[in-house]
Amino acid sequence: MNRKDFIHQSTLATAGMFFSKNLFANTENSFPVVRIEEVKRKFHSKAVERVITEVKSKIGNKEIAWMFENCFPNTLDTTVDFEMIDGKPDTYVITGDIDAMWLRDSSAQVWPYLPLCKEDKDLQQLIKGVINRQVKCILLDPYANAFYKDTTKISEWKSDLTEMKPGIHERKWEIDSLCYPIRLSYGYWKETGDASVFDEQWVNAMHLIIKTFKEQQRLDSKGPYHFQRTTAWATDGVPLGGYGYPAKPTGLICSMFRPSDDATIFPHLIPSNIFAVNALEQIIEITKSKYNFKNDKDSYTTLYHQALKLLEPLKHLIKQEGIIDHRAFGKIYAFEVNGFGSFLIMDDANVPSLLSMKYLCNNVINEEVYATTRKMILSDENPFYFSGKAGKGVGGPHCGMDMIWPMSIIMRGLTSNDDKEIKQCLEMLQRTHAGTGFMHESFHKDDATNYTRKWFAWANTLFGEFVWKVYREKPYLLN
């Protein structure tokens, strides 16, 4: 089943499904057990359970504590499939209600657990297995965004007009799909010191990523990728023969789809190009640690030089093409540009978004321009910023107008140092889970019980990451 099938699935409040305000009193016993029972959980981490116990016992807001207990372990509880293959850990991670592994989602889903790897070697093996599985996926097809565990499985999207292969769920070219596995590999290395994950297959995958980025700069041709789909959903297809609207070959990387899996309007998607800069810098740091000064044809050494050659022009082009003058806010990052002077002013809730740049790429962005951009995003100058009776936040075309993504509220909190704003985000998330104890893909701005996707593991784990961060840095906000 695909993501679009869930967009219009909304759950309405009914007796026995949701709970009145009076039920949520400040006692732990007031909350129902909604976490999957222990015997049915996919993976058990002693370190994660320790964090859950600690947070629950020490914060005063017992509803947030209950939500944290449900959400933080949700990826481990429900989505992971771990095994050893040819002596190497291998972990397949589904996104939740869809039996497919997105490179983006799977990276983000396990990211919050990285700091716990040192005290939980089984958890470390699990995350190492995610990296190994992602490498296999990239080597199968660097242009695909989602994959099956069974590499012989034929997709429901087999009729898409693109080069579909067995084992591929969907083949939407999104820059961030290749950046996220780099971020996870880098983060894993930094947390554990384990460089064994950077084996020959990993290096081959990184070379293929660089090759794909260069192809999608489209300096000499349109490149090998094209995509069309027979559908009434406009954002699911790519115009002009599947190559998208024209973009001047400036050197920015073209992305036919956004992280939401919606088609871009202008191919130069700025937050994803910034994410690519961040990924290239991480490749450079990794390969520099393995640089062979005696052999310039060594695979790590050649990868280092290829990444470095691509990096510097891309950083310059983001400054030159990606920053525009807004009529009300001044200099901001555009969401998409085409190199001909056209640009799109908006933000989308899915990550990488412009809002998320401080979270994902803090060392890459211009802080002053980001701060101004953030103000624009959280205003009515952003056509996908919605405010209503239930809450306020960013949505996007994927779920339609007036549908706010909890992920955007979480990201607002994660990118803020302001106590009042962080508290506001926590309160909104507490008010809009519709009594379920879990995050959802989106909810209507005026009615949180009108939501999409009851099982969205990334949003759940991201909420856990947010609460854990607040607990460590500003615990008084959770009382």
C-alpha positions as CSV (number, residue, x, y, z in Angstrom):
1,M,0.0,0.0,0.0
2,N,1.3,3.5,-0.8
3,R,1.4,6.7,1.1
4,K,-1.4,8.4,-0.9
5,D,-3.8,5.7,0.2
6,F,-3.5,7.1,3.8
7,I,-3.9,10.7,3.1
8,H,-7.7,10.7,3.3
9,Q,-7.8,8.1,6.1
10,S,-9.0,10.2,9.0
11,T,-10.1,8.9,12.4
12,L,-13.1,10.6,14.1
13,A,-13.5,10.7,17.8
14,T,-15.9,8.0,19.0
15,A,-16.9,6.6,22.4
16,G,-14.3,4.1,23.4
17,M,-11.6,5.4,21.1
18,F,-10.8,8.8,22.6
19,F,-10.7,10.2,26.0
20,S,-12.2,13.2,27.6
21,K,-10.0,15.9,29.2
22,N,-11.1,14.7,32.7
23,L,-9.5,11.3,32.0
24,F,-6.1,12.8,31.6
25,A,-5.5,13.8,35.2
26,N,-2.0,14.1,36.6
27,T,-1.7,10.5,37.6
28,E,0.1,7.9,35.7
29,N,-2.7,5.3,36.0
30,S,-5.1,7.7,34.1
31,F,-3.5,6.7,30.8
32,P,-4.3,3.5,28.9
33,V,-1.6,1.1,27.8
34,V,-1.3,1.6,24.1
35,R,2.3,0.6,23.5
36,I,2.4,-2.8,21.8
37,E,2.8,-5.6,24.3
38,E,6.3,-6.7,25.1
39,V,6.1,-10.2,23.5
40,K,5.2,-8.7,20.2
41,R,7.9,-6.1,20.1
42,K,10.4,-6.4,17.2
43,F,13.5,-5.4,19.3
44,H,14.3,-4.8,22.9
45,S,16.9,-2.3,24.0
46,K,17.9,-2.1,27.7
47,A,19.3,1.4,27.1
48,V,16.1,2.7,25.5
49,E,14.0,1.2,28.3
50,R,16.3,2.9,30.9
51,V,15.8,6.3,29.3
52,I,12.0,5.8,29.2
53,T,11.9,4.8,32.9
54,E,14.1,7.8,33.9
55,V,12.1,10.4,31.9
56,K,8.8,9.0,33.1
57,S,9.8,9.1,36.7
58,K,11.4,12.6,36.7
59,I,9.1,14.8,34.6
60,G,6.0,16.4,36.1
61,N,3.8,16.3,32.9
62,K,2.5,12.8,33.0
63,E,0.7,13.0,29.7
64,I,3.9,13.9,27.9
65,A,5.7,11.1,29.9
66,W,3.0,8.7,28.6
67,M,3.4,9.9,25.1
68,F,7.2,9.6,25.3
69,E,6.9,6.0,26.5
70,N,4.7,5.2,23.5
71,C,6.6,7.2,20.8
72,F,10.3,7.0,21.6
73,P,10.6,3.2,21.2
74,N,8.0,2.9,18.4
75,T,10.6,2.3,15.6
76,L,12.2,-0.5,17.7
77,D,8.8,-1.9,18.8
78,T,7.1,-2.1,15.5
79,T,9.3,-1.5,12.4
80,V,12.7,-3.3,12.5
81,D,13.6,-6.7,11.1
82,F,17.2,-7.7,12.1
83,E,19.3,-10.6,11.0
84,M,22.8,-11.6,10.2
85,I,23.5,-12.0,6.4
86,D,27.0,-13.3,5.3
87,G,28.4,-12.5,8.7
88,K,27.2,-8.9,8.7
89,P,24.3,-7.3,10.5
90,D,21.3,-6.4,8.3
91,T,18.3,-4.4,9.4
92,Y,15.2,-3.7,7.3
93,V,13.1,-0.8,8.6
94,I,9.6,-0.1,7.4
95,T,8.1,3.3,7.7
96,G,5.1,2.1,9.7
97,D,1.8,1.5,7.9
98,I,3.6,0.8,4.6
99,D,5.7,-2.3,4.2
100,A,8.7,-0.6,2.5
101,M,11.9,0.9,3.6
102,W,12.5,4.5,2.7
103,L,16.2,5.6,2.8
104,R,15.1,8.8,4.4
105,D,12.7,7.5,7.0
106,S,14.8,4.5,8.0
107,S,17.8,6.8,8.7
108,A,15.7,9.3,10.7
109,Q,13.9,6.6,12.6
110,V,17.0,5.1,14.2
111,W,19.0,8.4,14.5
112,P,17.8,9.3,18.1
113,Y,19.1,6.0,19.4
114,L,22.7,6.7,18.4
115,P,23.8,8.2,21.7
116,L,22.8,5.0,23.4
117,C,24.9,2.6,21.3
118,K,27.9,2.7,23.7
119,E,25.9,1.2,26.5
120,D,23.9,-1.2,24.3
121,K,25.9,-3.2,21.8
122,D,22.9,-5.0,20.4
123,L,21.4,-1.6,19.6
124,Q,24.7,-0.7,17.9
125,Q,24.5,-3.8,15.8
126,L,21.0,-3.0,14.8
127,I,21.9,0.5,13.6
128,K,25.0,-0.9,11.8
129,G,22.6,-3.3,10.1
130,V,20.5,-0.3,8.9
131,I,23.6,1.2,7.3
132,N,24.5,-2.1,5.6
133,R,20.9,-2.5,4.3
134,Q,20.9,1.0,2.9
135,V,24.2,0.4,1.1
136,K,22.6,-2.6,-0.7
137,C,19.6,-0.4,-1.6
138,I,21.8,2.4,-3.1
139,L,23.8,-0.1,-5.1
140,L,20.6,-1.6,-6.4
141,D,19.3,1.8,-7.6
142,P,20.6,5.2,-6.4
143,Y,17.5,6.9,-7.9
144,A,14.9,4.9,-5.9
145,N,13.5,6.2,-2.7
146,A,11.9,3.1,-1.2
147,F,12.8,-0.6,-1.3
148,Y,11.5,-4.0,-0.2
149,K,13.3,-6.6,1.9
150,D,12.6,-9.2,-0.7
151,T,14.7,-8.1,-3.7
152,T,12.6,-10.2,-6.0
153,K,9.3,-8.5,-5.1
154,I,7.5,-6.6,-7.8
155,S,6.1,-3.2,-6.9
156,E,2.5,-2.1,-7.2
157,W,4.1,0.8,-9.1
158,K,5.6,-1.5,-11.7
159,S,3.7,0.5,-14.4
160,D,5.5,3.7,-13.7
161,L,7.3,5.0,-16.7
162,T,10.8,4.7,-15.3
163,E,13.4,2.0,-14.9
164,M,11.7,-0.1,-12.3
165,K,13.5,-3.2,-10.9
166,P,12.4,-6.0,-8.6
167,G,13.0,-5.1,-5.0
168,I,12.2,-1.4,-5.5
169,H,8.9,-0.1,-4.1
170,E,9.1,3.3,-5.6
171,R,11.6,5.2,-7.9
172,K,11.2,8.8,-7.1
173,W,14.5,10.7,-7.3
174,E,15.0,12.8,-4.2
175,I,18.4,14.2,-3.3
176,D,17.8,13.7,0.4
177,S,17.4,9.9,-0.1
178,L,21.1,9.7,-0.7
179,C,22.1,12.3,2.0
180,Y,20.4,10.6,4.9
181,P,22.4,7.3,4.8
182,I,25.6,9.4,4.8
183,R,24.3,11.3,7.8
184,L,23.5,8.1,9.6
185,S,26.9,6.5,8.7
186,Y,28.7,9.6,9.9
187,G,26.7,9.9,13.1
188,Y,27.2,6.2,13.8
189,W,31.0,6.5,13.4
190,K,31.2,9.6,15.6
191,E,29.1,8.0,18.4
192,T,30.7,4.5,18.4
193,G,34.2,5.0,16.8
194,D,33.4,1.9,14.7
195,A,34.9,2.5,11.2
196,S,34.4,-1.1,10.1
197,V,31.0,0.0,8.6
198,F,33.1,1.9,5.9
199,D,33.8,-1.3,4.0
200,E,34.2,-1.8,0.2
201,Q,30.5,-1.9,-0.4
202,W,30.0,1.3,1.5
203,V,32.7,3.0,-0.5
204,N,31.2,1.8,-3.8
205,A,27.8,3.2,-2.7
206,M,29.4,6.6,-1.9
207,H,31.1,6.7,-5.3
208,L,27.6,6.0,-6.9
209,I,26.1,8.8,-4.8
210,I,28.7,11.3,-6.2
211,K,28.1,10.0,-9.7
212,T,24.3,10.5,-9.3
213,F,24.7,14.0,-7.9
214,K,26.9,14.9,-10.9
215,E,24.4,13.4,-13.3
216,Q,21.7,15.5,-11.8
217,Q,23.6,18.7,-12.1
218,R,22.6,18.2,-15.7
219,L,25.6,20.2,-17.0
220,D,25.8,18.4,-20.3
221,S,22.5,16.5,-20.6
222,K,19.3,15.7,-18.8
223,G,20.9,12.6,-17.4
224,P,19.5,9.1,-17.3
225,Y,16.6,9.6,-14.9
226,H,13.0,10.2,-15.9
227,F,9.7,9.5,-14.2
228,Q,6.0,9.5,-15.2
229,R,3.0,8.0,-13.6
230,T,-0.6,7.5,-14.7
231,T,-2.5,9.3,-12.0
232,A,-5.0,12.1,-11.2
233,W,-2.8,13.3,-8.4
234,A,-0.7,16.1,-10.0
235,T,2.2,16.0,-7.5
236,D,2.8,12.3,-8.2
237,G,4.0,12.8,-11.8
238,V,6.8,14.7,-13.5
239,P,6.0,16.9,-16.5
240,L,7.8,17.3,-19.9
241,G,8.5,13.6,-20.5
242,G,9.4,12.9,-17.0
243,Y,12.4,15.2,-16.8
244,G,10.6,18.1,-15.1
245,Y,10.4,21.8,-15.9
246,P,13.6,23.4,-17.3
247,A,16.4,24.5,-15.1
248,K,19.5,26.4,-16.1
249,P,22.6,24.1,-15.6
250,T,24.2,26.2,-12.9
251,G,25.7,23.3,-11.0
252,L,22.9,23.0,-8.4
253,I,21.6,19.4,-8.2
254,C,18.2,18.7,-9.7
255,S,15.6,16.9,-7.6
256,M,12.4,15.7,-9.3
257,F,10.7,15.1,-6.0
258,R,10.6,16.6,-2.5
259,P,11.1,14.7,0.8
260,S,7.3,14.5,0.9
261,D,7.5,12.4,-2.3
262,D,5.7,15.2,-4.1
263,A,7.1,16.5,-7.4
264,T,9.1,19.7,-7.4
265,I,8.0,22.7,-9.4
266,F,11.5,24.1,-9.9
267,P,14.1,21.3,-10.0
268,H,16.7,23.1,-7.8
269,L,15.3,22.2,-4.3
270,I,17.4,24.4,-2.0
271,P,17.0,22.6,1.4
272,S,18.0,19.3,-0.3
273,N,21.0,21.0,-2.0
274,I,22.1,22.4,1.4
275,F,21.7,18.8,2.8
276,A,23.9,17.6,0.0
277,V,26.6,20.1,1.0
278,N,26.4,18.7,4.5
279,A,26.6,15.1,3.3
280,L,29.6,15.9,1.1
281,E,31.4,17.5,4.1
282,Q,30.8,14.3,6.1
283,I,32.1,12.1,3.3
284,I,35.2,14.3,3.2
285,E,35.8,14.0,6.9
286,I,35.3,10.2,6.8
287,T,37.6,9.6,3.9
288,K,40.2,12.0,5.2
289,S,40.6,9.7,8.2
290,K,41.4,6.9,5.7
291,Y,43.4,8.9,3.2
292,N,46.2,7.1,1.5
293,F,49.0,9.5,0.7
294,K,51.0,6.7,-1.0
295,N,48.3,5.7,-3.5
296,D,46.2,8.4,-5.1
297,K,44.1,5.6,-6.7
298,D,43.0,4.2,-3.4
299,S,39.2,4.1,-3.3
300,Y,38.9,6.3,-0.1
301,T,41.4,8.8,-1.6
302,T,39.6,9.1,-4.9
303,L,36.2,9.4,-3.1
304,Y,37.7,12.2,-1.0
305,H,38.8,14.2,-4.0
306,Q,35.5,13.6,-5.9
307,A,33.5,14.9,-2.9
308,L,35.8,17.9,-2.5
309,K,35.6,18.8,-6.1
310,L,31.8,18.8,-6.0
311,L,31.5,20.6,-2.6
312,E,33.0,24.0,-3.1
313,P,31.1,25.1,-6.3
314,L,27.8,23.8,-4.7
315,K,28.4,25.9,-1.5
316,H,28.9,29.0,-3.7
317,L,25.8,28.3,-5.8
318,I,23.5,28.0,-2.8
319,K,24.6,31.5,-1.7
320,Q,24.4,32.8,-5.3
321,E,21.1,31.2,-6.4
322,G,19.4,30.0,-3.2
323,I,19.2,33.3,-1.3
324,I,16.6,35.8,-2.5
325,D,15.1,39.1,-1.4
326,H,11.6,38.8,0.1
327,R,9.3,41.8,0.0
328,A,8.6,41.7,3.7
329,F,11.5,39.8,5.3
330,G,14.6,40.7,3.3
331,K,17.1,38.0,2.5
332,I,15.8,34.4,2.9
333,Y,16.4,31.0,1.5
334,A,14.1,30.2,-1.4
335,F,12.5,26.7,-1.3
336,E,13.0,26.0,-5.0
337,V,14.7,27.9,-7.9
338,N,15.4,27.2,-11.6
339,G,18.5,29.3,-12.4
340,F,16.5,31.5,-14.7
341,G,15.5,33.9,-12.0
342,S,12.3,32.2,-10.9
343,F,11.9,31.0,-7.3
344,L,9.3,29.5,-5.1
345,I,8.6,30.9,-1.6
346,M,7.2,28.3,0.8
347,D,8.2,25.5,3.1
348,D,7.0,21.9,3.3
349,A,6.7,20.0,6.6
350,N,8.7,17.0,5.5
351,V,12.4,17.0,6.4
352,P,14.7,18.3,5.0
353,S,12.7,21.4,5.0
354,L,14.0,25.0,5.2
355,L,12.8,25.0,8.9
356,S,14.9,21.9,9.6
357,M,18.2,23.3,8.3
358,K,19.4,24.3,11.8
359,Y,18.6,20.7,12.9
360,L,20.3,18.9,10.0
361,C,22.9,21.3,8.7
362,N,23.7,23.9,11.3
363,N,27.3,24.2,10.3
364,V,26.4,24.8,6.6
365,I,23.7,27.5,6.8
366,N,24.1,31.3,7.1
367,E,22.6,31.9,10.5
368,E,21.3,35.3,9.8
369,V,19.5,34.2,6.6
370,Y,18.2,31.1,8.3
371,A,16.7,33.2,11.2
372,T,14.9,35.5,8.7
373,T,13.7,32.4,6.7
374,R,12.4,30.8,9.8
375,K,10.3,33.9,10.6
376,M,8.9,33.8,7.1
377,I,8.1,30.1,7.3
378,L,6.1,30.6,10.6
379,S,4.0,33.3,9.1
380,D,1.2,33.7,6.6
381,E,3.8,34.5,4.0
382,N,4.3,30.8,3.8
383,P,1.2,29.4,1.8
384,F,1.5,26.1,3.7
385,Y,1.5,27.6,7.2
386,F,-1.8,26.9,8.8
387,S,-3.3,28.2,12.0
388,G,-6.6,27.1,13.6
389,K,-8.5,26.1,16.7
390,A,-6.4,22.9,17.2
391,G,-3.0,24.2,16.5
392,K,-0.6,26.0,14.1
393,G,2.2,24.7,12.0
394,V,3.5,23.8,8.5
395,G,1.8,21.4,6.1
396,G,2.2,20.9,2.4
397,P,0.6,19.7,-0.8
398,H,1.0,16.0,0.2
399,C,-1.9,16.0,2.7
400,G,-3.7,19.1,1.4
401,M,-4.7,22.5,2.7
402,D,-5.3,23.1,6.4
403,M,-3.5,19.9,7.4
404,I,-0.7,20.5,9.9
405,W,2.1,18.0,10.3
406,P,3.2,17.3,13.9
407,M,6.6,16.9,12.4
408,S,6.7,20.6,11.7
409,I,5.8,21.4,15.3
410,I,8.5,19.1,16.6
411,M,11.0,20.6,14.2
412,R,10.0,24.1,15.3
413,G,10.8,23.0,18.9
414,L,14.1,21.3,18.0
415,T,15.3,24.4,16.2
416,S,14.4,26.8,19.0
417,N,16.3,28.0,22.1
418,D,13.3,30.1,23.3
419,D,11.6,28.6,26.4
420,K,8.2,30.0,25.5
421,E,8.3,28.7,22.0
422,I,9.5,25.2,23.0
423,K,6.8,25.0,25.7
424,Q,4.2,26.1,23.1
425,C,5.3,23.3,20.8
426,L,5.1,20.7,23.6
427,E,1.6,21.9,24.5
428,M,0.4,21.8,20.9
429,L,1.7,18.2,20.5
430,Q,0.0,17.2,23.8
431,R,-3.3,18.7,22.6
432,T,-3.3,17.2,19.1
433,H,-2.5,13.5,19.4
434,A,-6.2,12.9,19.5
435,G,-6.1,10.7,22.6
436,T,-4.1,8.1,20.9
437,G,-0.7,8.7,22.6
438,F,1.1,8.7,19.2
439,M,2.0,11.3,16.6
440,H,0.4,11.3,13.2
441,E,1.3,12.4,9.7
442,S,-1.0,15.4,9.8
443,F,-4.1,16.7,11.5
444,H,-6.7,19.4,10.5
445,K,-6.0,22.8,11.9
446,D,-9.4,23.0,13.6
447,D,-9.9,19.3,14.6
448,A,-7.0,17.1,15.7
449,T,-9.2,14.0,15.5
450,N,-9.3,14.4,11.7
451,Y,-5.8,13.1,11.1
452,T,-3.8,11.0,8.6
453,R,-1.7,7.9,9.3
454,K,-2.2,6.4,12.7
455,W,1.1,4.5,12.5
456,F,3.9,6.8,11.4
457,A,7.0,5.6,13.2
458,W,9.3,8.5,12.1
459,A,7.1,11.1,13.6
460,N,6.8,9.1,16.8
461,T,10.5,8.6,17.2
462,L,11.2,12.3,16.3
463,F,8.7,13.3,19.1
464,G,10.7,11.1,21.5
465,E,13.9,12.8,20.3
466,F,12.4,16.2,21.0
467,V,11.2,15.3,24.5
468,W,14.5,13.7,25.4
469,K,16.4,16.8,24.3
470,V,14.2,19.1,26.3
471,Y,14.6,16.7,29.3
472,R,18.3,16.9,29.1
473,E,18.6,20.6,28.4
474,K,15.5,22.3,29.8
475,P,13.8,19.8,32.1
476,Y,11.7,22.5,33.9
477,L,9.6,22.9,30.7
478,L,8.3,19.3,31.2
479,N,6.8,20.0,34.6
